[in-house]
Amino acid sequence: ARRRILLLLGDGAPYERATAEANGEGYLRCHLRAVIAHLQRHPGLELLAIGFGAGIEQDFPQAVRLRSPQELAQC
């Protein structure tokens, strides 16, 4: 393939209560940002994100935030 695209669909900023209680509030966001940085170092791989909640644009350089899943059909 000439293009390799990794598309993330998410419902907002990464959060899970048990992980936050054990590791601190920002643990999952820090991990997500480390994974994004790692993936961006791979030539030929495009990382795109579509989110249905707050936070998606903060973490992904190429992101679209939608108000509802129904808007996905219009993309």
OpenMM code with the backbone's topology and positions (N, CA, C; nanometers):
from openmm import Vec3, app, unit

residues = "ALA ARG ARG ARG ILE LEU LEU LEU LEU GLY ASP GLY ALA PRO TYR GLU ARG ALA THR ALA GLU ALA ASN GLY GLU GLY TYR LEU ARG CYS HIS LEU ARG ALA VAL ILE ALA HIS LEU GLN ARG HIS PRO GLY LEU GLU LEU LEU ALA ILE GLY PHE GLY ALA GLY ILE GLU GLN ASP PHE PRO GLN ALA VAL ARG LEU ARG SER PRO GLN GLU LEU ALA GLN CYS".split()
positions = [
    Vec3(0.0828, -0.1183, 0.0000),
    Vec3(0.0000, 0.0000, 0.0000),
    Vec3(0.0871, 0.1245, 0.0000),
    Vec3(0.0391, 0.2265, -0.0686),
    Vec3(0.1150, 0.3506, -0.0724),
    Vec3(0.0973, 0.4319, 0.0555),
    Vec3(-0.0148, 0.4157, 0.1216),
    Vec3(-0.0401, 0.4877, 0.2464),
    Vec3(-0.0754, 0.3885, 0.3552),
    Vec3(-0.0248, 0.4169, 0.4731),
    Vec3(-0.0622, 0.3390, 0.5917),
    Vec3(-0.1230, 0.4374, 0.6900),
    Vec3(-0.2483, 0.4137, 0.7236),
    Vec3(-0.3212, 0.5038, 0.8127),
    Vec3(-0.3672, 0.4253, 0.9342),
    Vec3(-0.3376, 0.4792, 1.0510),
    Vec3(-0.3893, 0.4241, 1.1751),
    Vec3(-0.4938, 0.5219, 1.2247),
    Vec3(-0.6188, 0.4779, 1.2333),
    Vec3(-0.7301, 0.5635, 1.2723),
    Vec3(-0.7790, 0.5232, 1.4097),
    Vec3(-0.7829, 0.6207, 1.4990),
    Vec3(-0.8330, 0.5974, 1.6338),
    Vec3(-0.9718, 0.6573, 1.6447),
    Vec3(-1.0648, 0.5805, 1.6961),
    Vec3(-1.1973, 0.6302, 1.7317),
    Vec3(-1.2048, 0.6305, 1.8826),
    Vec3(-1.2368, 0.7452, 1.9407),
    Vec3(-1.2383, 0.7531, 2.0862),
    Vec3(-1.3562, 0.8319, 2.1390),
    Vec3(-1.3815, 0.8146, 2.2676),
    Vec3(-1.4925, 0.8853, 2.3316),
    Vec3(-1.4436, 0.9953, 2.4252),
    Vec3(-1.3218, 1.0426, 2.4041),
    Vec3(-1.2708, 1.1522, 2.4848),
    Vec3(-1.1343, 1.1218, 2.5409),
    Vec3(-1.0953, 1.1984, 2.6401),
    Vec3(-0.9653, 1.1823, 2.7025),
    Vec3(-0.9568, 1.0460, 2.7709),
    Vec3(-0.8384, 0.9854, 2.7715),
    Vec3(-0.8248, 0.8535, 2.8346),
    Vec3(-0.8408, 0.8638, 2.9862),
    Vec3(-0.9300, 0.7844, 3.0404),
    Vec3(-0.9507, 0.7836, 3.1853),
    Vec3(-1.0154, 0.6517, 3.2248),
    Vec3(-0.9683, 0.5995, 3.3335),
    Vec3(-1.0248, 0.4788, 3.3935),
    Vec3(-0.9963, 0.4905, 3.5422),
    Vec3(-1.0986, 0.4855, 3.6234),
    Vec3(-1.0885, 0.5189, 3.7658),
    Vec3(-0.9850, 0.4359, 3.8411),
    Vec3(-0.9856, 0.3050, 3.8268),
    Vec3(-0.8927, 0.2203, 3.9012),
    Vec3(-0.7469, 0.2531, 3.8655),
    Vec3(-0.7205, 0.2758, 3.7364),
    Vec3(-0.5852, 0.3111, 3.6934),
    Vec3(-0.5456, 0.4465, 3.7498),
    Vec3(-0.6380, 0.5433, 3.7477),
    Vec3(-0.6095, 0.6765, 3.8021),
    Vec3(-0.5824, 0.6706, 3.9521),
    Vec3(-0.6577, 0.5894, 4.0244),
    Vec3(-0.6369, 0.5774, 4.1688),
    Vec3(-0.5020, 0.5135, 4.2000),
    Vec3(-0.4608, 0.4178, 4.1191),
    Vec3(-0.3349, 0.3468, 4.1445),
    Vec3(-0.2126, 0.4230, 4.0943),
    Vec3(-0.2282, 0.5034, 3.9886),
    Vec3(-0.1118, 0.5635, 3.9230),
    Vec3(-0.1158, 0.7152, 3.9120),
    Vec3(-0.2255, 0.7774, 3.9501),
    Vec3(-0.2384, 0.9220, 3.9383),
    Vec3(-0.3271, 0.9599, 3.8214),
    Vec3(-0.3862, 1.0783, 3.8304),
    Vec3(-0.4837, 1.1242, 3.7316),
    Vec3(-0.4295, 1.1292, 3.5889),
    Vec3(-0.3064, 1.1718, 3.5687),
    Vec3(-0.2542, 1.1912, 3.4352),
    Vec3(-0.1835, 1.0724, 3.3741),
    Vec3(-0.1859, 0.9588, 3.4396),
    Vec3(-0.1098, 0.8423, 3.3945),
    Vec3(-0.1476, 0.7978, 3.2526),
    Vec3(-0.2767, 0.7798, 3.2260),
    Vec3(-0.3180, 0.7295, 3.0950),
    Vec3(-0.2944, 0.8329, 2.9847),
    Vec3(-0.3153, 0.9607, 3.0136),
    Vec3(-0.2895, 1.0629, 2.9116),
    Vec3(-0.1402, 1.0686, 2.8802),
    Vec3(-0.0560, 1.0577, 2.9805),
    Vec3(0.0894, 1.0563, 2.9593),
    Vec3(0.1290, 0.9361, 2.8734),
    Vec3(0.0714, 0.8203, 2.9022),
    Vec3(0.1004, 0.7007, 2.8233),
    Vec3(0.0528, 0.7175, 2.6796),
    Vec3(-0.0672, 0.7727, 2.6621),
    Vec3(-0.1187, 0.7959, 2.5276),
    Vec3(-0.0258, 0.8872, 2.4495),
    Vec3(0.0188, 0.9942, 2.5106),
    Vec3(0.1083, 1.0874, 2.4409),
    Vec3(0.2413, 1.0213, 2.4055),
    Vec3(0.2905, 0.9324, 2.4899),
    Vec3(0.4143, 0.8592, 2.4592),
    Vec3(0.3936, 0.7660, 2.3397),
    Vec3(0.2790, 0.6996, 2.3349),
    Vec3(0.2483, 0.6100, 2.2221),
    Vec3(0.2339, 0.6910, 2.0932),
    Vec3(0.1671, 0.8053, 2.1002),
    Vec3(0.1528, 0.8914, 1.9821),
    Vec3(0.2900, 0.9344, 1.9314),
    Vec3(0.3759, 0.9785, 2.0216),
    Vec3(0.5113, 1.0212, 1.9824),
    Vec3(0.5873, 0.9060, 1.9170),
    Vec3(0.5736, 0.7863, 1.9719),
    Vec3(0.6392, 0.6683, 1.9147),
    Vec3(0.5883, 0.6412, 1.7733),
    Vec3(0.4573, 0.6455, 1.7541),
    Vec3(0.3995, 0.6181, 1.6224),
    Vec3(0.4376, 0.7243, 1.5202),
    Vec3(0.4508, 0.8484, 1.5639),
    Vec3(0.4859, 0.9562, 1.4718),
    Vec3(0.6294, 0.9440, 1.4210),
    Vec3(0.7104, 0.8673, 1.4870),
    Vec3(0.8483, 0.8470, 1.4412),
    Vec3(0.8582, 0.7432, 1.3292),
    Vec3(0.7496, 0.6744, 1.3005),
    Vec3(0.7485, 0.5733, 1.1944),
    Vec3(0.7165, 0.6393, 1.0612),
    Vec3(0.8127, 0.6433, 0.9696),
    Vec3(0.7859, 0.7047, 0.8394),
    Vec3(0.6790, 0.6268, 0.7624),
    Vec3(0.5965, 0.7005, 0.6937),
    Vec3(0.4945, 0.6364, 0.6117),
    Vec3(0.3675, 0.6004, 0.6858),
    Vec3(0.3609, 0.6276, 0.8156),
    Vec3(0.2413, 0.5969, 0.8937),
    Vec3(0.1717, 0.7274, 0.9295),
    Vec3(0.0450, 0.7380, 0.8927),
    Vec3(-0.0351, 0.8542, 0.9280),
    Vec3(-0.1256, 0.8177, 1.0449),
    Vec3(-0.1247, 0.9006, 1.1481),
    Vec3(-0.2069, 0.8779, 1.2659),
    Vec3(-0.3190, 0.9807, 1.2655),
    Vec3(-0.4418, 0.9329, 1.2575),
    Vec3(-0.5599, 1.0189, 1.2546),
    Vec3(-0.6526, 0.9787, 1.3680),
    Vec3(-0.7308, 1.0753, 1.4170),
    Vec3(-0.8228, 1.0460, 1.5267),
    Vec3(-0.9579, 1.1110, 1.5024),
    Vec3(-1.0617, 1.0390, 1.5414),
    Vec3(-1.1972, 1.0913, 1.5426),
    Vec3(-1.2492, 1.0678, 1.6836),
    Vec3(-1.2959, 1.1749, 1.7464),
    Vec3(-1.3410, 1.1636, 1.8842),
    Vec3(-1.4815, 1.2139, 1.9041),
    Vec3(-1.5453, 1.1612, 2.0052),
    Vec3(-1.6818, 1.1992, 2.0393),
    Vec3(-1.6866, 1.2676, 2.1752),
    Vec3(-1.5752, 1.3213, 2.2200),
    Vec3(-1.5719, 1.3902, 2.3476),
    Vec3(-1.4549, 1.4848, 2.3540),
    Vec3(-1.4458, 1.5536, 2.4642),
    Vec3(-1.3381, 1.6515, 2.4821),
    Vec3(-1.2033, 1.5821, 2.4901),
    Vec3(-1.1000, 1.6525, 2.4477),
    Vec3(-0.9649, 1.6027, 2.4651),
    Vec3(-0.8977, 1.5479, 2.3424),
    Vec3(-0.9725, 1.5129, 2.2416),
    Vec3(-0.9125, 1.4461, 2.1262),
    Vec3(-0.8143, 1.5379, 2.0535),
    Vec3(-0.8493, 1.6666, 2.0407),
    Vec3(-0.7615, 1.7587, 1.9690),
    Vec3(-0.6345, 1.7898, 2.0480),
    Vec3(-0.6400, 1.7778, 2.1785),
    Vec3(-0.5240, 1.8056, 2.2634),
    Vec3(-0.4137, 1.7025, 2.2446),
    Vec3(-0.4511, 1.5809, 2.2147),
    Vec3(-0.3542, 1.4721, 2.2104),
    Vec3(-0.3120, 1.4319, 2.0701),
    Vec3(-0.3977, 1.4512, 1.9725),
    Vec3(-0.3687, 1.4063, 1.8367),
    Vec3(-0.3510, 1.5252, 1.7435),
    Vec3(-0.2394, 1.5294, 1.6704),
    Vec3(-0.2158, 1.6415, 1.5803),
    Vec3(-0.3173, 1.6505, 1.4666),
    Vec3(-0.3680, 1.5374, 1.4210),
    Vec3(-0.4689, 1.5352, 1.3153),
    Vec3(-0.5940, 1.4701, 1.3712),
    Vec3(-0.6868, 1.5552, 1.4182),
    Vec3(-0.8046, 1.5021, 1.4856),
    Vec3(-0.9288, 1.5817, 1.4471),
    Vec3(-1.0408, 1.5125, 1.4539),
    Vec3(-1.1718, 1.5725, 1.4322),
    Vec3(-1.2587, 1.5326, 1.5498),
    Vec3(-1.3268, 1.6313, 1.6083),
    Vec3(-1.4199, 1.6004, 1.7169),
    Vec3(-1.5623, 1.6110, 1.6638),
    Vec3(-1.6403, 1.5094, 1.6880),
    Vec3(-1.7803, 1.5060, 1.6467),
    Vec3(-1.8690, 1.5163, 1.7701),
    Vec3(-1.9877, 1.5681, 1.7517),
    Vec3(-2.0814, 1.5792, 1.8641),
    Vec3(-2.1498, 1.4467, 1.8944),
    Vec3(-2.1680, 1.3639, 1.7896),
    Vec3(-2.2370, 1.2365, 1.8096),
    Vec3(-2.1862, 1.1349, 1.7067),
    Vec3(-2.2019, 1.0082, 1.7348),
    Vec3(-2.1623, 0.9055, 1.6387),
    Vec3(-2.2347, 0.9172, 1.5044),
    Vec3(-2.3547, 0.9744, 1.5029),
    Vec3(-2.4292, 0.9892, 1.3783),
    Vec3(-2.3559, 1.0804, 1.2794),
    Vec3(-2.2760, 1.1743, 1.3302),
    Vec3(-2.1998, 1.2630, 1.2431),
    Vec3(-2.0891, 1.1888, 1.1663),
    Vec3(-2.0517, 1.0730, 1.2128),
    Vec3(-1.9462, 0.9954, 1.1478),
    Vec3(-1.9831, 0.9623, 1.0046),
    Vec3(-2.1100, 0.9378, 0.9785),
    Vec3(-2.1548, 0.9042, 0.8433),
    Vec3(-2.1351, 1.0203, 0.7463),
    Vec3(-2.1239, 1.1415, 0.7979),
    Vec3(-2.1078, 1.2591, 0.7125),
    Vec3(-1.9620, 1.2878, 0.6795),
    Vec3(-1.8677, 1.2227, 0.7457),
    Vec3(-1.7242, 1.2478, 0.7237),
    Vec3(-1.6767, 1.1878, 0.5938),
] * unit.nanometer
topology = app.Topology()
chain = topology.addChain("A")
for resn in residues:
    res = topology.addResidue(resn, chain)
    for name in ("N", "CA", "C"):
        topology.addAtom(name, app.Element.getBySymbol(name[0]), res)
